[in-house]
Amino acid sequence: MFFPARGRHLLACAALVAAMGAGLPGPASAQVTAFKQAVAEEVAERDGLNAFYRNRDFAPVWTGADEVHRHRRAMLIDAMRNVSSHGIPAARHDADELFAMLRAADTPRERGEADVAMSMAYLRLANDLQSGILDPRRVVSGIKRDPATRSPEELLARLEAEDPRTLFRSLAPQSPEYVRLMAARVKLEEQRARGGWGAPVRASKLEPGMSGQAVVDLRNRLVAMGYLGHTSTAIYDAAMEKAVRDVQSDLGQTIDGIAGPETLDAINKGVDDRLKSVIVAMERERWINMPGGLGERHIKVNLTDYHARIYDNDKLTFETRAVIGSQDSDRQTPEFSDVMEHMEINPSWYVPRSIVVNEYLPMLRRNPYAVSHLEITDRNGRQVNRGRGFSQYSASSFPFSMRQPPGPKNALGSVKFMFPNRYNIYLHDTPSQNLFSRTVRTFSHGCVRLDDPHEFAHALLAVQEDDPVGFFEARLRTGSTQRVVLEKQVPVHLIYRTAFTDAKGRTQFRDDVYGRDAAIWRALEAAGVSLGGLRS
């Protein structure tokens, strides 16, 4: 609710009298100072700040004369001046303006206004560093993730509970990934200042034994990118072949040591493109900067990398290739986090309504015995007589469900892993094993298919079963659906990173298969982010 200036003044007075009359000696009016009056007026309509200052009797947080206050405000100004190191535009946090306001505050009233201004600046800074500067849901519809924000009450309470230096250093994500991404950003910006990686390689294919200008350009580019030591060779030799293999590994490509069209296209990507990916990845890391972390044991599926991985105490303990949703807008795998509760061995596939009416009903209207591997059931679960035909039904009037029973050809394979969510997304086996040999694996309707689902199940069960393999295989042999509850639920994070790092600090890059990072970069630019320094 908006209050005019006089209304705010009356509210502030009432708050001061109520707070001071509750336990302070002497008449309440004697305790009302210009400083406290200014603070009370400034926070009257800001719930989090209002309660915080009221609980501390409207005393200063930043503008006191003691060493604690001096250290606290110095750390705030320093952090505001260094936001660009996090890929956050300096214009969002004008340290000079705040510092000028503080220096010009000669009267108690002005110091009170400055104190509240610093608290507000701190909250803005903390939210940007901890949770990102964008609301992901407003940028890309496929991101179903709420920003991991903290309440003003929590952030303000930390001001008095923690050492200022420790507090401000801890505002940004503390994950190893974020730290390595910051280092990657610095390295790319330094390379950009040196002019990039040199001339692009103009060739369609280069392989060992070849020579010529294109090979020299490839050599120079590999040296500049840090994959090849300084050399004067003009021949595609063994050292260059190894460097190409390393590039292919870092790009998630087939590793053959031959610089074909896909590899050359990636090598020719400029520093700017890679720097954008890293800055976007830093923003994305802030979006999953959850107060409790990602989980002591957790699962990550990086959609652009087509892999599912299990981590224990931030250490990779299992990984397998994955197939994700196709690039059609209605089949792309969404990004979100949830908790895996159980697995189903020998699952049935209950066909999603969208697939039933959009893909199978047109076939059934032409031939009622089409897709005969699927059961058609009514609302009571009874099988429907196909002989009556389905030509009379439309997508909106089709009253039946479709189900594929367990079996070797089941679309979900022999096991699925459930983290119940509103998007009906889960991890599962598949009989279509040939798809895992592809470099780009976007073939599903949205769920995530696993290349090694049995081993994935064994890894999950290892923490609760003495013989996870025997336990799993015994239930698989029954041929009937077996539900196995995970005794300790496992957080699942479906993420999308075109830039990420490994434990050795190497930066990996992947294609923006859904175009999501391009949309995020445009939104970051609109918010003031630019390369080669952030716009003021």
VOVEXZA-99760 format. One line per field, with one value per residue (C-alpha): residue in one letter; x, y, z. Coordinates in nm, 4 decimals, padded with zeros to 6 digits. Layout:
BEGIN
residu = (A,...)
x = (X,...)
y = (Y,...)
z = (Z,...)
//
This chain:
BEGIN
residu = (M,F,F,P,A,R,G,R,H,L,L,A,C,A,A,L,V,A,A,M,G,A,G,L,P,G,P,A,S,A,Q,V,T,A,F,K,Q,A,V,A,E,E,V,A,E,R,D,G,L,N,A,F,Y,R,N,R,D,F,A,P,V,W,T,G,A,D,E,V,H,R,H,R,R,A,M,L,I,D,A,M,R,N,V,S,S,H,G,I,P,A,A,R,H,D,A,D,E,L,F,A,M,L,R,A,A,D,T,P,R,E,R,G,E,A,D,V,A,M,S,M,A,Y,L,R,L,A,N,D,L,Q,S,G,I,L,D,P,R,R,V,V,S,G,I,K,R,D,P,A,T,R,S,P,E,E,L,L,A,R,L,E,A,E,D,P,R,T,L,F,R,S,L,A,P,Q,S,P,E,Y,V,R,L,M,A,A,R,V,K,L,E,E,Q,R,A,R,G,G,W,G,A,P,V,R,A,S,K,L,E,P,G,M,S,G,Q,A,V,V,D,L,R,N,R,L,V,A,M,G,Y,L,G,H,T,S,T,A,I,Y,D,A,A,M,E,K,A,V,R,D,V,Q,S,D,L,G,Q,T,I,D,G,I,A,G,P,E,T,L,D,A,I,N,K,G,V,D,D,R,L,K,S,V,I,V,A,M,E,R,E,R,W,I,N,M,P,G,G,L,G,E,R,H,I,K,V,N,L,T,D,Y,H,A,R,I,Y,D,N,D,K,L,T,F,E,T,R,A,V,I,G,S,Q,D,S,D,R,Q,T,P,E,F,S,D,V,M,E,H,M,E,I,N,P,S,W,Y,V,P,R,S,I,V,V,N,E,Y,L,P,M,L,R,R,N,P,Y,A,V,S,H,L,E,I,T,D,R,N,G,R,Q,V,N,R,G,R,G,F,S,Q,Y,S,A,S,S,F,P,F,S,M,R,Q,P,P,G,P,K,N,A,L,G,S,V,K,F,M,F,P,N,R,Y,N,I,Y,L,H,D,T,P,S,Q,N,L,F,S,R,T,V,R,T,F,S,H,G,C,V,R,L,D,D,P,H,E,F,A,H,A,L,L,A,V,Q,E,D,D,P,V,G,F,F,E,A,R,L,R,T,G,S,T,Q,R,V,V,L,E,K,Q,V,P,V,H,L,I,Y,R,T,A,F,T,D,A,K,G,R,T,Q,F,R,D,D,V,Y,G,R,D,A,A,I,W,R,A,L,E,A,A,G,V,S,L,G,G,L,R,S)
x = (00.0000,00.1239,00.1278,00.1835,00.4780,00.2667,00.1186,00.4623,00.5699,00.2743,00.3358,00.7015,00.6181,00.3710,00.6289,00.8925,00.6636,00.5434,00.8950,01.0485,00.7624,00.7942,01.1064,01.3215,01.3659,01.2318,00.9526,00.9176,00.9336,01.2823,01.4062,01.2887,01.5919,01.6244,01.8253,01.5637,01.2808,01.4465,01.5032,01.1442,01.0072,01.2319,01.1372,00.7681,00.6476,00.9217,00.8132,01.1460,01.3446,01.0727,01.0733,01.4545,01.5101,01.2215,01.3621,01.6920,01.5268,01.6042,01.9736,02.2284,02.3501,02.6155,02.6718,02.7987,03.1424,03.2820,03.5136,03.2414,03.0325,03.3341,03.4353,03.0791,03.0268,03.3761,03.2969,02.9636,03.1207,03.4011,03.1545,02.9422,03.2484,03.3410,03.0085,03.1416,03.3666,03.0446,02.9109,02.6720,02.6525,02.7959,02.5000,02.2823,02.5024,02.6302,02.8875,03.0050,02.6566,02.6073,02.9511,02.8811,02.5514,02.7303,03.0054,02.7514,02.5440,02.6228,02.3012,02.1442,01.8500,02.0793,02.2743,01.9483,01.8500,02.1976,02.1784,01.8559,01.9946,02.2910,02.0629,01.8600,02.1784,02.2951,01.9687,01.9846,02.3466,02.2860,01.9895,02.1804,02.4856,02.2932,01.9957,02.0813,01.9675,01.7006,01.3836,01.4398,01.0681,01.0199,01.3030,01.2527,00.9259,01.1149,01.2769,01.0386,01.2691,01.1968,01.4988,01.6652,01.5991,01.6537,01.4180,01.5145,01.4852,01.7443,01.9837,01.9550,02.0011,02.3348,02.4627,02.4884,02.5610,02.8613,03.1964,03.1505,03.4392,03.3160,02.9584,03.0264,03.2599,02.9882,02.7060,02.7875,02.7579,03.0321,03.0122,03.3345,03.1596,03.0936,03.4519,03.5853,03.3444,03.4715,03.8257,03.7196,03.5603,03.8814,04.0871,03.8553,03.8459,04.2275,04.2351,03.9806,04.2019,04.4882,04.2750,04.1155,04.2425,04.3553,04.2400,03.9671,04.0543,03.9181,03.8804,03.6114,03.8266,04.1832,04.3482,04.6886,04.9562,04.8099,04.9931,04.9246,04.7951,04.4798,04.6932,04.9100,04.5957,04.4689,04.8062,04.8035,04.4491,04.5182,04.8242,04.6216,04.3447,04.5986,04.5661,04.9047,05.2472,05.4390,05.5592,05.6615,05.5348,05.3353,05.2244,04.9250,05.1463,05.0848,05.0947,04.8302,04.6183,04.6306,04.5340,04.2345,04.1335,04.1483,03.9318,03.6806,03.6704,03.6041,03.3278,03.1518,03.2240,03.3327,03.7019,03.8890,04.1659,04.0279,03.9231,03.6000,03.3245,03.1751,03.5113,03.6312,03.3060,03.3527,03.7224,03.6294,03.3881,03.5181,03.6164,03.3027,03.0741,03.2521,03.2557,02.8813,02.8287,03.0369,02.8553,02.5200,02.6418,02.7340,02.3840,02.2400,02.4570,02.3096,01.9605,02.0374,02.2285,01.9935,02.0341,02.0866,02.2968,02.2129,02.2147,02.4805,02.3870,02.2214,02.1615,02.2383,02.1202,02.2887,02.0565,02.3107,02.5669,02.3261,02.4481,02.2990,02.5390,02.5251,02.7309,02.8178,02.9586,03.0269,03.2292,03.1133,03.0369,02.8370,02.7506,02.5675,02.4690,02.1188,01.8625,01.6520,01.3431,01.3428,01.3987,01.0291,00.8999,00.6340,00.8785,01.1775,01.2795,01.2089,01.4559,01.3637,01.4670,01.2739,01.3331,01.3588,01.1396,01.1305,01.1994,00.9649,01.1141,00.9219,00.7064,00.3952,00.3898,00.0811,00.0741,00.0483,-00.2783,-00.0994,00.0558,-00.2709,-00.4781,-00.2121,-00.0255,-00.2260,-00.5890,-00.5433,-00.3993,-00.6852,-00.9456,-00.8036,-00.7392,-00.8816,-00.6186,-00.3236,-00.0598,-00.1714,00.1074,-00.0921,-00.3973,-00.6920,-00.8825,-01.1878,-01.2011,-01.2473,-00.9356,-01.1261,-00.9931,-01.1972,-01.3224,-01.1296,-01.3825,-01.6245,-01.3826,-01.2785,-01.3742,-01.6461,-01.3953,-01.2020,-00.9064,-01.1391,-01.3973,-01.1734,-01.2652,-01.0044,-00.6552,-00.3709,-00.1173,00.1752,00.2253,00.5727,00.7860,01.1041,00.9539,00.8024,00.8788,01.0161,01.2326,01.2846,01.3009,01.1982,01.3079,01.0397,01.0615,00.6892,00.6367,00.3685,00.5538,00.5363,00.9116,01.1200,01.4344,01.3922,01.5325,01.4580,01.4661,01.6034,01.9680,02.1017,02.0258,02.2976,02.5694,02.4590,02.6413,02.3176,02.0610,01.7293,01.4745,01.2324,00.8943,01.0500,01.1558,01.5209,01.6293,01.9369,02.1986,02.2893,01.9683,02.0456,02.3845,02.2180,01.9711,02.2546,02.4321,02.1168,02.0498,02.4085,02.3470,02.0564,02.1197,02.4118,02.3733,02.2214,02.2768,02.1146,01.8307,01.7556,01.7910,01.5621,01.2815,01.3494,01.3119,00.9565,00.8350,00.5769,00.5909,00.7943,00.8024,01.1235,01.1255,01.4523,01.5108,01.6854,01.5314,01.7721,01.7462,01.7342,01.8441,01.7667,02.0025,02.1120,02.4715,02.6492,02.9558,03.0629,03.3842,03.5353,03.7145,04.0501,03.9233,03.8955,03.6044,03.3710,03.1382,02.8248,02.5813,02.2779,02.0495,01.7222,01.8364,01.7778,02.1166,02.0827,01.7552,01.9172,02.2086,01.9667,01.7925,02.1268,02.2201,01.8898,01.9799,02.3134,02.5598,02.8102,03.1459,03.4710,03.3391,02.9872,02.7862,02.7460)
y = (00.0000,00.3517,00.6140,00.9861,01.1491,01.2676,00.9195,00.7621,01.0126,00.9233,00.5485,00.5942,00.7904,00.5256,00.2531,00.4400,00.5100,00.1498,00.0112,00.2498,00.2489,-00.1267,-00.1289,00.1817,00.4093,00.7623,00.9117,00.7683,01.1100,01.1626,00.8620,00.9862,01.1172,01.2613,00.9537,00.7065,00.9140,00.9121,00.5351,00.4706,00.6773,00.5101,00.1550,00.2165,00.0439,-00.2190,-00.5173,-00.6983,-00.3856,-00.2471,-00.5474,-00.5677,-00.2063,-00.2077,-00.5130,-00.3308,-00.0065,00.1677,00.1735,00.2135,-00.0925,00.0736,00.4325,00.3909,00.5162,00.1885,-00.0505,-00.3091,-00.0539,00.0805,-00.2703,-00.3610,-00.0618,-00.0996,-00.4592,-00.3568,-00.0857,-00.3221,-00.5980,-00.3557,-00.2390,-00.5965,-00.7300,-00.7285,-01.0230,-01.2214,-01.1115,-00.8660,-00.5125,-00.2416,-00.0134,-00.2343,-00.1575,00.2009,00.2003,00.5530,00.6987,00.5192,00.6242,00.9860,00.9747,00.8390,01.1031,01.3844,01.2680,01.5417,01.5425,01.2584,01.2539,01.2188,00.9433,00.7622,00.7818,00.6616,00.3697,00.2429,00.3033,00.0802,-00.1928,-00.1816,-00.1894,-00.4918,-00.6782,-00.6055,-00.7161,-01.0334,-01.1333,-01.0756,-01.2699,-01.5550,-01.5952,-01.4233,-01.1043,-01.2696,-01.4585,-01.7720,-01.8416,-01.5117,-01.5733,-01.9302,-02.1226,-02.4521,-02.3434,-02.4419,-02.3307,-02.0822,-01.8656,-01.9826,-01.6542,-01.5797,-01.3767,-01.0223,-01.1361,-01.4092,-01.1818,-00.9002,-01.1345,-01.2436,-00.8860,-00.8967,-01.2674,-01.2984,-01.1363,-00.8850,-01.0189,-01.3770,-01.2729,-01.0822,-01.3507,-01.6114,-01.4327,-01.5769,-01.9544,-02.1475,-02.4498,-02.5690,-02.5262,-02.1557,-02.0935,-02.2682,-02.0769,-01.7480,-01.8564,-01.9530,-01.6102,-01.4328,-01.6492,-01.5832,-01.2098,-01.2009,-01.3920,-01.1517,-00.8574,-01.0226,-01.0366,-01.3780,-01.7030,-01.5753,-01.6403,-01.9000,-02.2260,-02.2267,-02.5911,-02.8550,-03.1356,-03.1762,-03.4983,-03.6377,-03.6135,-03.3090,-02.9777,-02.6294,-02.2945,-02.4406,-02.6767,-02.3828,-02.1879,-02.4893,-02.5179,-02.1494,-02.1657,-02.4772,-02.3047,-01.9917,-02.2042,-02.3809,-02.7264,-02.7331,-02.6213,-02.3681,-02.5353,-02.4377,-02.7516,-02.7102,-03.0728,-03.2300,-03.4410,-03.6625,-03.3688,-03.1848,-03.4998,-03.5319,-03.1660,-03.2190,-03.5210,-03.3091,-03.0432,-03.3062,-03.4411,-03.0940,-03.0402,-03.3732,-03.4853,-03.8176,-03.8450,-03.9468,-03.6864,-03.5733,-03.2108,-03.2597,-03.0032,-03.0335,-03.0029,-02.7158,-02.5291,-02.5555,-02.4613,-02.1545,-02.0319,-01.6999,-01.6017,-01.3866,-01.6842,-01.8900,-01.6010,-01.5534,-01.9221,-01.8939,-01.5804,-01.7481,-02.0571,-01.8395,-01.6927,-02.0435,-02.1612,-01.8825,-02.0098,-02.3459,-02.1960,-02.3629,-02.2890,-02.6566,-02.7294,-02.9769,-03.2700,-03.4888,-03.7452,-03.6028,-03.6639,-03.4130,-03.4408,-03.1815,-03.1726,-03.0243,-03.2875,-03.5842,-03.7456,-03.8382,-03.8390,-03.9408,-03.7361,-03.8236,-03.5344,-03.3485,-03.6419,-03.8067,-04.1721,-04.2846,-04.1562,-04.2791,-04.1394,-04.0051,-03.9209,-03.6104,-03.4489,-03.3578,-03.0033,-02.9579,-02.6920,-02.9209,-03.2059,-03.0327,-03.1596,-02.8916,-02.7756,-02.8186,-02.9891,-03.2536,-03.5594,-03.9207,-04.1370,-04.4824,-04.6932,-04.9285,-05.2482,-05.3989,-05.0863,-05.0380,-04.7417,-04.5308,-04.3325,-03.9551,-03.8037,-03.5763,-03.8768,-04.0713,-03.8057,-03.6469,-03.9552,-04.2720,-04.1636,-04.0638,-04.4123,-04.5790,-04.3820,-04.5321,-04.8787,-04.9802,-05.2545,-05.0195,-05.0000,-05.3429,-05.3590,-05.1097,-05.1875,-04.9476,-04.9221,-04.7407,-04.5354,-04.8553,-05.0152,-05.2631,-05.3367,-05.1873,-05.3922,-05.2510,-05.3994,-05.1160,-04.8702,-04.5210,-04.3054,-04.1312,-03.9806,-03.6560,-03.5490,-03.3848,-03.6649,-03.9750,-04.1278,-04.4023,-04.4503,-04.6508,-04.8695,-05.0850,-05.3796,-05.4781,-05.6634,-05.6481,-05.4007,-05.1689,-04.8047,-04.7567,-05.0660,-05.2630,-04.9852,-04.6264,-04.3849,-04.1663,-03.8163,-03.7301,-03.3902,-03.1937,-03.2249,-03.6082,-03.6317,-03.9242,-04.1235,-04.4631,-04.7493,-04.7814,-05.0588,-04.8065,-04.8528,-04.7457,-04.3805,-04.3617,-04.3804,-04.0459,-03.7252,-03.5249,-03.7235,-03.5359,-03.8041,-03.8493,-03.6944,-03.5144,-03.7832,-03.8808,-04.2211,-04.3865,-04.5961,-04.8026,-04.8073,-05.1319,-05.0039,-04.6749,-04.8716,-05.0698,-04.7451,-04.6056,-04.9286,-04.9706,-04.7465,-04.9585,-05.3144,-05.5456,-05.7042,-05.4346,-05.6342,-05.9498,-05.7488,-05.5779,-05.8860,-06.0954,-05.8455,-05.8071,-06.1809,-06.1793,-06.0038,-05.8138,-05.4533,-05.4143,-05.0831,-05.0234,-04.7283,-04.5440,-04.5371,-04.2027,-03.9873,-03.8414,-03.4849,-03.4701,-03.1595,-03.1260,-02.8511,-02.6970,-02.5825,-02.4999,-02.4219,-02.6249,-02.7467,-03.0733,-03.1482,-03.0603,-02.7130,-02.7674,-02.5839,-02.7894,-02.6437,-02.7856,-02.6704,-02.4642,-02.7388,-02.5763,-02.2153,-02.1407,-01.9894,-01.7491,-01.6252,-01.5887,-01.3931,-01.1535,-01.1015,-01.0444,-00.7877,-00.6110,-00.6045,-00.4353,-00.7208,-00.6830,-00.8291,-00.6497,-00.4723,-00.4304,-00.1325,00.1513)
z = (00.0000,-00.0820,00.1934,00.1270,00.3038,00.5996,00.6327,00.6390,00.9017,01.1261,01.0763,01.1623,01.4764,01.5857,01.5262,01.7232,02.0160,02.0264,02.0077,02.2586,02.5001,02.5332,02.7465,02.7257,03.0250,03.0260,02.8187,02.4693,02.3100,02.4512,02.2596,01.9211,01.7363,01.3895,01.2859,01.4077,01.2672,00.9241,00.9411,01.0496,00.7638,00.5037,00.6068,00.6859,00.3687,00.3414,00.5458,00.5800,00.6584,00.8825,01.1139,01.1120,01.2142,01.4604,01.6376,01.6838,01.7986,01.4672,01.5548,01.2706,01.0805,00.8645,00.9699,01.3243,01.4205,01.5547,01.3726,01.3018,01.1122,00.9235,00.8187,00.7199,00.4911,00.3406,00.2499,00.0943,-00.1216,-00.2258,-00.3196,-00.5211,-00.7113,-00.8019,-00.9309,-01.2868,-01.1958,-01.1626,-01.5006,-01.3353,-01.4783,-01.2536,-01.3301,-01.1098,-00.8099,-00.8181,-00.5413,-00.6215,-00.5814,-00.2522,-00.1274,-00.2227,-00.0334,00.2723,00.2628,00.2199,00.5193,00.7733,00.9775,01.1794,00.9382,00.6357,00.8091,00.8807,00.5143,00.4123,00.6548,00.4981,00.1486,00.2333,00.3681,00.0473,-00.1615,00.0362,-00.0280,-00.4017,-00.4167,-00.2168,-00.4327,-00.7569,-00.6391,-00.4816,-00.7145,-01.0437,-01.2109,-01.4288,-01.3470,-01.5587,-01.5933,-01.7743,-02.0198,-02.1440,-02.1165,-02.0913,-01.7640,-01.4850,-01.2087,-00.9306,-00.8462,-00.5245,-00.3441,00.0263,00.2386,00.3443,00.7066,00.6538,00.4654,00.7184,01.0142,00.8669,00.8854,01.2617,01.2992,01.0675,01.0070,00.7201,00.5117,00.5427,00.4734,00.1524,00.0196,00.0730,-00.1084,-00.4523,-00.5056,-00.3307,-00.5592,-00.7254,-01.0603,-01.0028,-00.8920,-01.2039,-01.4292,-01.2825,-01.3658,-01.7179,-01.7651,-01.6628,-01.8974,-02.1916,-02.1257,-02.1204,-02.4504,-02.5936,-02.4970,-02.6890,-03.0037,-02.9744,-03.1224,-03.4593,-03.8126,-03.8657,-04.0363,-04.3892,-04.4831,-04.4921,-04.3551,-04.2317,-04.1227,-04.0231,-04.2896,-04.4626,-04.5006,-04.6371,-04.5161,-04.3593,-04.1501,-04.0403,-03.9446,-03.7494,-03.5748,-03.4805,-03.3516,-03.1428,-02.9919,-02.9076,-02.7545,-02.5314,-02.6859,-02.8573,-02.7447,-02.9501,-03.2690,-03.6232,-03.7905,-04.1105,-04.1178,-03.9452,-03.7207,-03.4171,-03.1750,-03.3756,-03.3951,-03.0154,-02.9773,-03.2053,-02.9999,-02.6841,-02.8496,-02.9547,-02.6002,-02.4595,-02.7153,-02.6636,-03.0195,-03.1653,-03.0822,-03.3979,-03.4334,-03.7698,-03.8030,-03.9947,-04.0563,-03.7057,-03.5323,-03.7494,-03.6997,-03.3216,-03.3379,-03.5425,-03.2764,-03.1511,-02.7987,-02.7772,-02.8326,-02.5685,-02.3224,-02.3635,-02.2832,-01.9661,-01.8454,-01.9103,-01.7227,-01.4226,-01.4185,-01.4432,-01.1538,-00.9420,-01.0258,-00.8620,-00.5680,-00.3224,00.0502,00.1303,-00.1761,-00.4512,-00.2115,-00.0512,-00.3173,-00.6257,-00.9941,-01.2670,-01.6242,-01.8446,-02.1435,-02.3844,-02.2866,-02.3177,-01.9957,-01.6591,-01.3653,-00.9990,-00.7525,-00.3938,-00.1893,-00.5170,-00.6515,-00.9740,-00.8970,-01.2021,-01.5480,-01.8539,-02.1898,-02.2330,-02.4996,-02.4375,-02.5856,-02.9529,-03.0730,-03.1510,-02.9140,-02.7637,-02.6953,-02.5435,-02.2008,-01.9386,-01.6745,-01.3092,-00.9866,-00.7968,-00.5802,-00.7001,-00.4781,-00.6384,-00.9428,-01.1280,-01.2620,-01.5567,-01.5926,-01.7976,-02.0304,-01.9802,-02.3007,-02.2389,-02.3573,-02.6039,-02.7803,-02.7737,-02.9507,-03.1695,-03.2917,-03.2313,-03.2734,-03.6430,-03.7027,-03.5135,-03.7088,-04.0282,-03.8860,-03.5464,-03.5164,-03.5589,-03.2827,-03.1664,-02.9070,-02.7004,-02.4893,-02.5173,-02.1899,-02.0596,-01.7408,-01.5350,-01.6812,-01.8997,-02.2467,-02.5301,-02.8259,-03.1215,-03.3661,-03.2984,-03.4577,-03.3557,-03.6548,-03.4527,-03.2051,-03.2197,-03.0107,-02.7597,-02.7428,-02.7378,-02.3974,-02.3694,-02.2357,-02.3865,-02.2118,-02.3124,-02.0708,-01.9453,-02.1965,-02.4047,-02.6517,-02.3929,-02.4756,-02.1230,-02.1420,-01.8232,-01.5622,-01.5027,-01.2315,-01.0800,-00.9355,-00.9551,-01.1135,-01.2945,-01.6253,-01.6349,-01.6890,-01.5658,-01.6505,-01.8142,-02.0186,-02.3904,-02.6514,-02.9057,-02.8088,-03.1490,-03.0719,-02.8064,-03.0710,-03.2155,-03.1231,-03.1023,-02.9042,-02.9211,-02.9999,-02.7091,-02.6361,-02.3387,-02.0922,-02.0505,-02.1802,-02.0281,-02.2057,-01.8964,-01.6902,-01.5041,-01.3895,-01.2971,-01.0815,-00.9223,-00.8296,-00.6678,-00.4785,-00.3594,-00.0574,00.0690,-00.0520,00.0265,-00.3192,-00.5423,-00.8626,-00.7264,-00.5724,-00.9035,-01.1229,-00.9009,-00.9434,-01.3134,-01.3670,-01.2311,-01.5463,-01.3432,-01.2326,-00.9134,-00.7273,-00.5311,-00.2932,-00.2402,00.1350,00.0964,-00.1739,-00.4263,-00.5638,-00.9442,-01.1326,-01.5018,-01.6142,-01.9436,-01.9772,-02.3018,-02.0894,-01.7871,-01.6279,-01.5151,-01.1903,-01.3503,-01.4375,-01.8139,-01.9697,-02.1851,-02.4477,-02.6071,-02.8749,-02.7758,-02.9007,-02.7880,-02.8372,-02.4694,-02.3924,-02.6856,-02.5345,-02.1916,-02.3373,-02.5063,-02.1727,-01.9987,-02.2627,-02.2038,-01.8325,-01.9090,-01.9576,-02.2404,-02.3362,-02.2758,-01.9687,-01.8432,-01.9563,-01.7104)
//
